[in-house]
Amino acid sequence: QVQLVESGGGLVQAGDSLRLSCAFSGRTFSTYAVGWFRQAPGKDREFVAAIRPSGGSTNYADLVKDRFTISRDNAKNTVFLQMNSLKPEDTAVYYCAANQYGSSRVTYPQGYDYWGQGTQVTVSS
């Protein structure tokens, strides 16, 4: 069974940076695409970024495209989300999810098979 554990969230000020990590275990990591989603209070869960198993292809939501970078280290079974120039509207619980079909083009939550428990990111103005 796949397990995903996020870490790295916290409280920061607008303009600061954070790096989230997602540790994967239970199956062959290098065969899964991994995505990041976020959910703010009272809002639907929304796509942030995704990366293919090889790391050669990434996909970003327009709102974060120039500020966030997704990457992965297959030797360490970990995916990262580097978040720069954070804004108050980035405040949310951030979740990582794994997609066994290996596609970074899947941007809807139903397209992912396994989920982490989430990590809170709060950006103050």
DSSP file with accessible surface (Angstrom, degrees, kcal/mol):
  #  RESIDUE AA STRUCTURE BP1 BP2  ACC     N-H-->O    O-->H-N    N-H-->O    O-->H-N    TCO  KAPPA ALPHA  PHI   PSI    X-CA   Y-CA   Z-CA
    1    1 A Q              0   0  149      0, 0.0     2,-0.2     0, 0.0    26,-0.0   0.000 360.0 360.0 360.0 133.7    0.0    0.0    0.0
    2    2 A V        -     0   0    9     24,-0.1     2,-0.4    22,-0.0    24,-0.2  -0.527 360.0-168.4 -75.4 137.5    1.3    3.4   -0.9
    3    3 A Q  E     -A   25   0A 128     22,-2.7    22,-2.0    -2,-0.2     2,-0.4  -0.991   3.5-168.4-125.4 139.0    1.9    5.9    1.8
    4    4 A L  E     -A   24   0A  10    111,-0.4   113,-0.5    -2,-0.4     2,-0.5  -0.992   1.8-172.6-126.8 132.7    2.6    9.6    1.3
    5    5 A V  E     -A   23   0A  78     18,-2.0    18,-2.7    -2,-0.4     2,-0.2  -0.970   8.4-156.6-131.2 117.3    3.7   12.0    4.1
    6    6 A E  E     +A   22   0A   6     -2,-0.5     2,-0.3    16,-0.2    16,-0.2  -0.596  18.2 165.4 -89.1 152.7    4.0   15.7    3.6
    7    7 A S  E     +A   21   0A  63     14,-2.1    14,-2.7    -2,-0.2   112,-0.1  -0.962  39.9  68.2-154.4 165.9    6.2   18.0    5.6
    8    8 A G        +     0   0   36     -2,-0.3    11,-0.3     1,-0.3    14,-0.0   0.360  60.8 134.2 105.6  -4.9    7.6   21.5    5.4
    9    9 A G        +     0   0   28     12,-0.1     2,-0.3     9,-0.1    -1,-0.3  -0.172  22.3 127.4 -70.5 171.4    4.5   23.6    6.0
   10   10 A G  E     -d  121   0B  29    110,-0.8   112,-2.8   109,-0.1     2,-0.5  -0.987  57.5 -58.3 168.8-170.4    4.4   26.5    8.3
   11   11 A L  E     +d  122   0B 127     -2,-0.3     2,-0.3   110,-0.2   112,-0.2  -0.906  56.2 159.1-105.4 122.8    3.6   30.2    8.9
   12   12 A V  E     -d  123   0B  20    110,-2.7   112,-2.9    -2,-0.5     2,-0.2  -0.865  36.8-106.5-134.7 170.9    5.5   32.7    6.8
   13   13 A Q  E >   -d  124   0B 129     -2,-0.3     3,-2.3   110,-0.2    73,-0.2  -0.633  50.2 -79.9 -96.8 158.1    5.1   36.3    5.6
   14   14 A A  T 3  S+     0   0   49    110,-2.4    73,-0.2     1,-0.3    -1,-0.1  -0.290 119.5  28.1 -55.0 135.6    4.1   37.4    2.2
   15   15 A G  T 3  S+     0   0   50     71,-3.1    70,-0.6     1,-0.3    -1,-0.3   0.191  96.6 117.1  94.8 -15.6    7.1   37.3   -0.1
   16   16 A D    <   -     0   0   70     -3,-2.3    70,-2.4    70,-0.2    -1,-0.3  -0.181  57.7-125.3 -76.9 176.5    8.8   34.4    1.8
   17   17 A S        -     0   0   59     67,-0.2     2,-0.3    68,-0.2    67,-0.2  -0.877  20.3-175.2-123.5 154.4    9.6   31.0    0.5
   18   18 A L  E     - B   0  83A  29     65,-2.3    65,-3.4    -2,-0.3     2,-0.5  -0.984  14.5-147.8-142.5 151.4    8.8   27.5    1.7
   19   19 A R  E     - B   0  82A 129     -2,-0.3     2,-0.3   -11,-0.3    63,-0.2  -0.971  14.7-160.9-123.2 114.9    9.9   24.0    0.5
   20   20 A L  E     - B   0  81A   0     61,-2.7    61,-2.4    -2,-0.5     2,-0.3  -0.694   4.7-157.5 -91.2 147.4    7.4   21.2    0.9
   21   21 A S  E     -AB   7  80A  29    -14,-2.7   -14,-2.1    -2,-0.3     2,-0.4  -0.932   7.7-162.6-123.2 149.5    8.4   17.6    0.8
   22   22 A a  E     -AB   6  79A   2     57,-2.2    57,-2.1    -2,-0.3     2,-0.5  -0.954  10.1-156.9-132.8 110.4    6.4   14.5    0.1
   23   23 A A  E     -AB   5  78A  47    -18,-2.7   -18,-2.0    -2,-0.4     2,-0.4  -0.793  10.8-158.8 -92.8 128.7    7.9   11.1    1.2
   24   24 A F  E     +A    4   0A   7     53,-2.9     2,-0.3    -2,-0.5   -20,-0.2  -0.845  17.7 161.3-110.5 139.1    6.6    8.1   -0.7
   25   25 A S  E     +A    3   0A  51    -22,-2.0   -22,-2.7    -2,-0.4     3,-0.1  -0.982  42.6  52.5-150.1 160.2    6.7    4.5    0.4
   26   26 A G  S    S+     0   0   52     -2,-0.3     2,-0.2   -24,-0.2   -24,-0.1   0.062 101.2  35.7 107.7 -25.6    5.1    1.1   -0.3
   27   27 A R  S    S-     0   0  116    -24,-0.1     2,-1.0   -26,-0.0    -1,-0.2  -0.815 104.8 -60.4-143.1-174.8    5.5    0.7   -4.0
   28   28 A T    >   -     0   0   89     -2,-0.2     3,-1.8     1,-0.2     4,-0.2  -0.634  46.1-162.0 -77.9 105.7    8.0    1.5   -6.8
   29   29 A F  G >  S+     0   0    5     -2,-1.0     3,-2.0     1,-0.3    -1,-0.2   0.844  81.3  65.8 -57.2 -38.9    8.2    5.3   -6.6
   30   30 A S  G 3  S+     0   0   62      1,-0.3    -1,-0.3    44,-0.2    -2,-0.1   0.482  96.4  57.4 -71.9   1.3    9.7    5.8  -10.0
   31   31 A T  G <  S+     0   0   75     -3,-1.8     2,-0.4    22,-0.1    -1,-0.3   0.450  94.2  81.7-104.9  -2.1    6.5    4.5  -11.7
   32   32 A Y    <   -     0   0   12     -3,-2.0     2,-0.3    -4,-0.2    68,-0.2  -0.858  67.8-140.4-109.5 136.6    4.2    7.0  -10.2
   33   33 A A  E     -E   99   0B   0     66,-2.4    66,-3.2    -2,-0.4     2,-0.4  -0.644  24.9-150.7 -79.1 149.3    3.4   10.6  -11.2
   34   34 A V  E     -EF  98  51B   0     17,-2.0    17,-2.4    -2,-0.3     2,-0.3  -0.985  12.8-172.0-127.9 136.6    3.0   12.8   -8.2
   35   35 A G  E     -EF  97  50B   0     62,-2.8    62,-2.3    -2,-0.4     2,-0.4  -0.866  16.3-139.0-123.7 158.3    0.9   15.9   -7.9
   36   36 A W  E     +EF  96  49B   0     13,-3.4    12,-2.7    -2,-0.3    13,-1.6  -0.972  23.9 176.1-113.1 135.1    0.4   18.7   -5.3
   37   37 A F  E     -EF  95  47B   0     58,-3.0    58,-2.8    -2,-0.4     2,-0.3  -0.852  10.9-155.7-126.6 164.8   -3.0   20.0   -4.5
   38   38 A R  E     -EF  94  46B  11      8,-2.4     8,-3.2    -2,-0.3     2,-0.4  -0.987   4.3-162.4-142.5 154.9   -4.2   22.6   -2.0
   39   39 A Q  E     -E   93   0B  62     54,-2.2    54,-2.4    -2,-0.3     6,-0.2  -0.957   4.6-163.2-142.0 118.1   -7.4   23.3   -0.2
   40   40 A A    >   -     0   0   24      4,-0.4     3,-2.3    -2,-0.4    52,-0.1  -0.621  46.6 -75.5 -92.2 157.9   -8.4   26.5    1.5
   41   41 A P  T 3  S+     0   0  121      0, 0.0    -1,-0.1     0, 0.0     3,-0.1  -0.270 118.5   6.6 -56.3 129.4  -11.2   26.7    4.0
   42   42 A G  T 3  S+     0   0   93      1,-0.2     2,-0.3    -3,-0.1    -3,-0.0   0.516 112.8 101.5  78.6   4.7  -14.6   26.7    2.2
   43   43 A K  S <  S-     0   0  145     -3,-2.3    -1,-0.2     1,-0.1     2,-0.1  -0.808  75.4-100.8-120.7 161.3  -13.1   26.0   -1.2
   44   44 A D        -     0   0  146     -2,-0.3    -4,-0.4     1,-0.1     2,-0.3  -0.372  47.3 -92.7 -72.1 157.6  -12.6   23.0   -3.4
   45   45 A R        -     0   0   74     -6,-0.2     2,-0.4    -2,-0.1    -6,-0.2  -0.551  51.3-160.3 -69.9 131.9   -9.3   21.2   -3.6
   46   46 A E  E     -F   38   0B  79     -8,-3.2    -8,-2.4    -2,-0.3     2,-0.1  -0.902  18.3-107.4-123.9 149.2   -7.4   22.6   -6.5
   47   47 A F  E     +F   37   0B  25     -2,-0.4   -10,-0.2    60,-0.4     3,-0.1  -0.423  34.2 169.1 -69.9 140.4   -4.4   21.4   -8.6
   48   48 A V  E     -     0   0B   0    -12,-2.7    13,-2.6     1,-0.4     2,-0.3   0.715  58.5 -30.9-115.5 -55.5   -1.1   23.1   -8.0
   49   49 A A  E     -FG  36  60B   0    -13,-1.6   -13,-3.4    11,-0.2    -1,-0.4  -0.986  48.7-162.8-163.8 160.1    1.6   21.1   -9.8
   50   50 A A  E     -FG  35  59B   0      9,-2.2     9,-2.1    -2,-0.3     2,-0.4  -0.986   3.7-158.0-150.4 158.5    2.5   17.6  -11.0
   51   51 A I  E     -FG  34  58B   4    -17,-2.4   -17,-2.0    -2,-0.3     7,-0.2  -0.998  20.7-120.4-142.0 140.3    5.5   15.7  -12.2
   52   52 A R    >   -     0   0  120      5,-2.4     3,-1.2    -2,-0.4    51,-0.1  -0.271  38.2 -99.1 -73.3 165.0    6.0   12.6  -14.3
   53   53 A P  T 3  S+     0   0   20      0, 0.0   -21,-0.1     0, 0.0    -1,-0.1   0.872 124.6  45.1 -54.6 -39.7    7.8    9.5  -12.9
   54   54 A S  T 3  S-     0   0   90    -23,-0.1    20,-0.1     1,-0.1    18,-0.1   0.649 106.6-126.5 -78.5 -16.0   11.1   10.4  -14.7
   55   55 A G  S <  S+     0   0   28     -3,-1.2    17,-0.1     2,-0.2    -1,-0.1   0.423  79.8 115.8  83.6  -0.7   10.8   14.0  -13.6
   56   56 A G  S    S+     0   0   69      1,-0.1     2,-0.4    -5,-0.1    -1,-0.0   0.631  70.5  45.0 -79.3 -12.9   11.2   15.0  -17.3
   57   57 A S        +     0   0   36     -5,-0.1    -5,-2.4     2,-0.0     2,-0.3  -0.997  64.5 179.3-135.5 132.8    7.8   16.6  -17.6
   58   58 A T  E     -G   51   0B  54     -2,-0.4     2,-0.3    -7,-0.2    -7,-0.2  -0.878   9.9-159.5-127.7 163.4    6.0   19.0  -15.2
   59   59 A N  E     -G   50   0B  24     -9,-2.1    -9,-2.2    -2,-0.3     2,-0.4  -0.997  10.0-170.2-145.6 137.4    2.7   20.7  -15.1
   60   60 A Y  E     -G   49   0B  41     -2,-0.3   -11,-0.2   -11,-0.2     2,-0.2  -0.960  27.0-114.2-132.0 148.8    1.6   23.8  -13.2
   61   61 A A    >>  -     0   0   25    -13,-2.6     3,-1.5    -2,-0.4     4,-1.2  -0.522  36.2-118.1 -70.7 147.6   -1.6   25.7  -12.4
   62   62 A D  T 34 S+     0   0  133      1,-0.3     4,-0.4     2,-0.2     3,-0.4   0.847 110.6  63.3 -58.2 -34.3   -1.5   29.2  -13.9
   63   63 A L  T 34 S+     0   0  116      1,-0.2    -1,-0.3     2,-0.1   -15,-0.1   0.734 117.7  25.0 -65.8 -21.7   -1.7   30.8  -10.5
   64   64 A V  T X> S+     0   0    1     -3,-1.5     4,-2.8   -16,-0.2     3,-2.2   0.451  87.2 110.3-120.0  -2.6    1.6   29.3   -9.4
   65   65 A K  T 3< S+     0   0  104     -4,-1.2    -2,-0.1    -3,-0.4    -3,-0.1   0.799  86.1  37.0 -52.0 -40.5    3.5   28.8  -12.6
   66   66 A D  T 34 S+     0   0  159     -4,-0.4    -1,-0.3     1,-0.1    -2,-0.1   0.468 125.0  39.1 -94.3   1.7    6.1   31.5  -12.2
   67   67 A R  T <4 S+     0   0   28     -3,-2.2    17,-1.9     1,-0.1     2,-0.3   0.671 104.3  61.1-121.9 -28.9    6.5   31.1   -8.4
   68   68 A F  E  <  -C   83   0A   2     -4,-2.8     2,-0.4    15,-0.2    15,-0.2  -0.814  55.3-166.0-108.3 148.4    6.4   27.3   -7.6
   69   69 A T  E     -C   82   0A  72     13,-2.4    13,-3.2    -2,-0.3     2,-0.4  -0.994   5.4-157.3-134.5 126.7    8.7   24.5   -8.8
   70   70 A I  E     +C   81   0A   6     -2,-0.4     2,-0.3    11,-0.2    11,-0.2  -0.820  23.0 159.3-100.5 141.4    8.0   20.8   -8.5
   71   71 A S  E     -C   80   0A  49      9,-1.9     9,-3.0    -2,-0.4     2,-0.3  -0.944  20.9-148.8-150.7 169.0   10.9   18.3   -8.5
   72   72 A R  E     -C   79   0A  33     -2,-0.3     2,-0.5     7,-0.3     7,-0.2  -0.995  11.8-153.0-146.0 152.0   11.6   14.8   -7.4
   73   73 A D  E > > -C   78   0A  51      5,-2.9     5,-1.8    -2,-0.3     3,-1.0  -0.925  10.7-172.2-122.4  99.8   14.5   12.7   -6.2
   74   74 A N  T 3 5S+     0   0   55     -2,-0.5     3,-0.3     1,-0.3   -44,-0.2   0.752  84.5  60.8 -68.5 -22.5   13.8    9.1   -7.2
   75   75 A A  T 3 5S+     0   0   96      1,-0.2    -1,-0.3     3,-0.1   -45,-0.0   0.788 114.5  35.3 -71.6 -25.2   16.7    7.8   -5.2
   76   76 A K  T < 5S-     0   0  148     -3,-1.0    -1,-0.2     2,-0.2    -2,-0.2   0.294 105.1-125.5-109.9   5.3   15.1    9.3   -2.1
   77   77 A N  T   5 +     0   0   62     -4,-0.5   -53,-2.9    -3,-0.3     2,-0.4   0.885  68.1 128.8  52.9  44.7   11.5    8.5   -3.0
   78   78 A T  E   < -BC  23  73A  22     -5,-1.8    -5,-2.9   -55,-0.2     2,-0.4  -0.981  46.5-159.7-137.2 141.4   10.6   12.2   -2.4
   79   79 A V  E     -BC  22  72A   0    -57,-2.1   -57,-2.2    -2,-0.4     2,-0.3  -0.940  16.6-156.9-116.0 143.6    8.9   15.0   -4.3
   80   80 A F  E     -BC  21  71A  25     -9,-3.0    -9,-1.9    -2,-0.4     2,-0.4  -0.867  12.7-160.1-120.1 152.2    9.5   18.6   -3.5
   81   81 A L  E     -BC  20  70A   0    -61,-2.4   -61,-2.7    -2,-0.3     2,-0.6  -0.925  11.1-161.3-130.9 105.3    7.5   21.8   -4.0
   82   82 A Q  E     -BC  19  69A  61    -13,-3.2   -13,-2.4    -2,-0.4     2,-0.6  -0.804   9.7-166.5 -86.1 121.2    9.6   24.9   -3.8
   83   83 A M  E     +BC  18  68A   0    -65,-3.4   -65,-2.3    -2,-0.6     2,-0.3  -0.946   9.2 177.6-117.2 115.8    7.3   27.9   -3.2
   84   84 A N        +     0   0   56    -17,-1.9   -67,-0.2    -2,-0.6   -68,-0.1  -0.751  59.9  20.4-112.6 162.2    8.7   31.4   -3.7
   85   85 A S  S    S-     0   0   69    -70,-0.6    -1,-0.2    -2,-0.3   -68,-0.2   0.905  84.2-158.5  48.8  50.0    7.1   34.8   -3.5
   86   86 A L        -     0   0    2    -70,-2.4   -71,-3.1    -3,-0.2   -70,-0.2  -0.258   7.5-158.4 -64.1 146.0    4.3   33.5   -1.4
   87   87 A K    >   -     0   0   88    -73,-0.2     3,-2.5   -72,-0.1     4,-0.3  -0.860  31.5-110.0-121.0 156.7    1.0   35.4   -1.2
   88   88 A P  G >  S+     0   0   50      0, 0.0     3,-1.9     0, 0.0    35,-0.4   0.858 117.6  63.1 -55.1 -32.8   -1.7   35.4    1.4
   89   89 A E  G 3  S+     0   0  128      1,-0.3   -49,-0.0    33,-0.1    -3,-0.0   0.568  88.8  69.6 -72.3  -6.3   -4.0   33.7   -1.1
   90   90 A D  G <  S+     0   0    1     -3,-2.5    -1,-0.3    33,-0.1     2,-0.2   0.518  70.9 121.5 -82.4  -6.0   -1.6   30.7   -1.1
   91   91 A T    <   +     0   0   37     -3,-1.9     2,-0.3    -4,-0.3    31,-0.2  -0.397  40.1 105.0 -61.8 124.9   -2.8   29.9    2.4
   92   92 A A  E    S- H   0 121B   2     29,-2.1    29,-2.7    -2,-0.2     2,-0.5  -0.962  76.7 -78.6-178.5 171.2   -4.2   26.4    2.4
   93   93 A V  E     -EH  39 120B  34    -54,-2.4   -54,-2.2    -2,-0.3     2,-0.5  -0.854  48.6-146.2 -87.7 128.0   -3.6   22.8    3.4
   94   94 A Y  E     -EH  38 119B   0     25,-3.1    25,-2.0    -2,-0.5     2,-0.4  -0.862  16.6-171.5-103.1 130.3   -1.2   21.3    0.8
   95   95 A Y  E     -E   37   0B  38    -58,-2.8   -58,-3.0    -2,-0.5     2,-0.3  -0.934  13.2-149.0-119.6 141.9   -1.6   17.7   -0.2
   96   96 A a  E     -E   36   0B   0     -2,-0.4    20,-2.3   -60,-0.2     2,-0.3  -0.831  19.8-174.6-104.2 153.2    0.6   15.4   -2.3
   97   97 A A  E     -EI  35 115B   0    -62,-2.3   -62,-2.8    -2,-0.3     2,-0.4  -0.987  17.1-133.5-146.6 150.8   -1.0   12.6   -4.3
   98   98 A A  E     -EI  34 114B   0     16,-2.2    15,-2.3    -2,-0.3    16,-1.5  -0.890   9.1-160.7-114.8 139.9    0.3    9.7   -6.4
   99   99 A N  E >   -E   33   0B   0    -66,-3.2   -66,-2.4    -2,-0.4     3,-1.6  -0.969   6.6-158.9-121.4 113.9   -1.1    8.7   -9.9
  100  100 A Q  T 3  S+     0   0   91     -2,-0.5    -1,-0.1     1,-0.3    12,-0.1   0.618  87.3  69.3 -73.4 -10.0   -0.2    5.2  -11.0
  101  101 A Y  T 3  S-     0   0  178     10,-0.3    -1,-0.3     2,-0.1   -69,-0.1   0.551 102.0-129.5 -84.3  -8.7   -0.8    6.0  -14.7
  102  102 A G    <   +     0   0   10     -3,-1.6     2,-0.5     1,-0.2    -2,-0.1   0.680  57.1 140.4  76.5  18.9    2.3    8.2  -14.6
  103  103 A S    >   -     0   0   37    -70,-0.1     3,-0.6   -51,-0.1    -1,-0.2  -0.836  39.7-168.8-104.8 132.5    0.8   11.3  -16.1
  104  104 A S  T 3  S+     0   0    1     -2,-0.5    -1,-0.1     1,-0.2   -54,-0.1   0.474  83.5  75.4 -87.5  -2.5    1.5   14.8  -15.0
  105  105 A R  T 3   +     0   0  154      2,-0.0     2,-0.7   -54,-0.0    -1,-0.2   0.529  66.6 104.5 -87.5  -4.3   -1.4   16.1  -17.1
  106  106 A V    <   +     0   0   19     -3,-0.6   -47,-0.1     1,-0.1    -7,-0.0  -0.660  38.4 165.5 -79.6 115.7   -4.0   14.9  -14.6
  107  107 A T        +     0   0   63     -2,-0.7   -60,-0.4   -60,-0.1    -1,-0.1   0.333  45.0  86.8-115.8   4.1   -5.2   18.0  -12.8
  108  108 A Y  S >  S-     0   0  129      1,-0.1     3,-1.9   -62,-0.1     4,-0.1  -0.867  76.9-127.4-109.0 143.8   -8.3   16.7  -11.1
  109  109 A P  G >  S+     0   0   39      0, 0.0     3,-2.0     0, 0.0    -1,-0.1   0.840 105.5  64.8 -57.3 -34.6   -8.3   15.0   -7.6
  110  110 A Q  G 3  S+     0   0  158      1,-0.3    -4,-0.0    -3,-0.0    -3,-0.0   0.665  91.0  67.5 -65.5 -14.2  -10.2   12.0   -8.8
  111  111 A G  G <  S+     0   0   12     -3,-1.9     2,-0.4   -12,-0.0    -1,-0.3   0.448  87.5  81.6 -85.0   1.2   -7.3   11.1  -11.1
  112  112 A Y    <   -     0   0   10     -3,-2.0   -13,-0.2    -4,-0.1     3,-0.1  -0.886  59.0-162.6-114.0 142.7   -5.0   10.3   -8.2
  113  113 A D  S    S+     0   0   60    -15,-2.3     2,-0.4    -2,-0.4   -14,-0.2   0.743  71.4  34.1 -95.6 -29.3   -5.0    7.0   -6.3
  114  114 A Y  E     -I   98   0B  40    -16,-1.5   -16,-2.2  -111,-0.0     2,-0.3  -0.985  63.4-167.5-135.6 145.4   -3.2    7.8   -3.1
  115  115 A W  E     -I   97   0B  77     -2,-0.4  -111,-0.4   -18,-0.2   -18,-0.2  -0.948  14.9-133.3-133.9 148.4   -3.1   10.9   -0.8
  116  116 A G        -     0   0   11    -20,-2.3  -111,-0.2    -2,-0.3     3,-0.1  -0.304  35.0-105.4 -85.8-179.0   -1.1   12.2    2.0
  117  117 A Q        -     0   0  116   -113,-0.5  -112,-0.1     1,-0.2   -22,-0.1   0.603  61.6-117.4 -87.3 -13.2   -2.6   13.8    5.2
  118  118 A G        -     0   0   12    -22,-0.1     2,-0.4     1,-0.1   -23,-0.2   0.079  14.6-123.4  96.6 154.0   -1.7   17.3    4.2
  119  119 A T  E     - H   0  94B  23    -25,-2.0   -25,-3.1  -112,-0.1     2,-0.3  -0.999  25.7-120.1-136.7 135.8    0.5   20.1    5.6
  120  120 A Q  E     - H   0  93B  87     -2,-0.4  -110,-0.8   -27,-0.2     2,-0.5  -0.589  23.5-171.9 -82.0 131.9   -0.7   23.6    6.5
  121  121 A V  E     -dH  10  92B   0    -29,-2.7   -29,-2.1    -2,-0.3     2,-0.5  -0.992   5.2-177.1-119.8 123.6    0.8   26.6    4.8
  122  122 A T  E     -d   11   0B  49   -112,-2.8  -110,-2.7    -2,-0.5     2,-0.6  -0.988   6.3-167.8-125.1 124.8   -0.2   30.0    6.2
  123  123 A V  E     -d   12   0B   6     -2,-0.5     2,-0.3   -35,-0.4  -110,-0.2  -0.956   9.4-155.6-115.3 117.7    1.0   33.2    4.6
  124  124 A S  E      d   13   0B  44   -112,-2.9  -110,-2.4    -2,-0.6    -2,-0.0  -0.645 360.0 360.0 -92.1 150.4    0.4   36.4    6.5
  125  125 A S              0   0  136     -2,-0.3    -1,-0.1  -112,-0.2   -38,-0.0  -0.350 360.0 360.0 -89.4 360.0    0.2   39.8    4.8
